[in-house]
Amino acid sequence: MLNIISIVQDEDAGQAVCRAVDLIGGIKTFVKPKDKIVIKPNLTTVLPSDTGLTTDPKVVETLIDLCMERRPSEIIIAEGSGGAETDLAFERCGYSRLAEKYGVKLIDLNKSPTCVVDVPEGRFLRQLTVPKVILESDVLINVPKLKLRKDWATLSVKNLLGVLPGKGRFSGEIWTPDGKWFGPEGEKKKVHGNLTEGLVDLNTLIHPSLIVMDGIVASYENKPLRLNVVLAGRDPLALDCVAVKIGGLDYMQIPYLKRAAERGIGEADIEKIKIVGTPLNIIVETWKSVISR
């Protein structure tokens, strides 16, 4: 079950999410009644999801609907933006409206109560300060965006960086594709001290129950690509290796994914990953077609 990755291509984002989750066992596999659920999107900037840079709120909304069927005790949307004020990102990316509609909490992980925890398997990091809401959750759902570059990827493994406190520094308000960037602070800065090893250390400590990757509008070199794709699974490395394959990359080209494979945090061999749903080659061809326009 761990190394099953679902891929669903559908113009209806909600249907894509439902089908992707169903193909890996359905929401009942991941959520029990009275569970405390934390959903962690990628909101590193305040730009909307159609830029390819932030998680589509429709993906999260569908996950909320699915989770509510299981009658959890609480559902929280949590993010610690590294590129903007998190509250502003919640508002501009559609999450404030979502929280109001469903009566769920929004928590800024850059400002929420924390505790210091050991990283037993850490090679670079020995301790991290982690928000209590993450540590106390029964179910953590990681909802990364499918973002690729020629030699880099921001996917499941890297999206966990946002659970750590530490907003970035920049004289303006918005991170934009034209080069403005927030430098990391706090615990995020600590991980950036050795990003390759630090991201792997973080992923040995925090283990999402479910990962649903938003590829509705993906990103390549910070440019949006409409793929209408959702991927889902339990294994962050397996999911990321499938995702980079969509963009014609190899996980060995991405230093932290290569190191994650070496340290055994998940499955990297595409031949050992069972892919269900829309065939991978169809998504690869969609990517090639969209990127050539």
Secondary structure, 3 states (H helix, E strand, C coil): CCCEEEEEECCCHHHHHHHHHHCCCCHHHCCCCCCEEEEEECCCCCCCHHHCCCCCHHHHHHHHHHHHCCCCCEEEEEECCCCCCHHHHHHHCCHHHHHHHHCCEEEECCCCCEEEEECCCCCCCCEEEEEHHHHCCCEEEEECEEEEECCEEECHHHHHHHHCCCCCECCCCCCCCCCCCCECCHHHHHHHCCHHHHHHHHHHHCCCCEEEEEEEEEEECCEEEEEEEEEEECCHHHHHHHHHHHCCCCHHHCHHHHHHHHCCCCCCCHHHCEEEECCHHHHHHHHHHHHCC
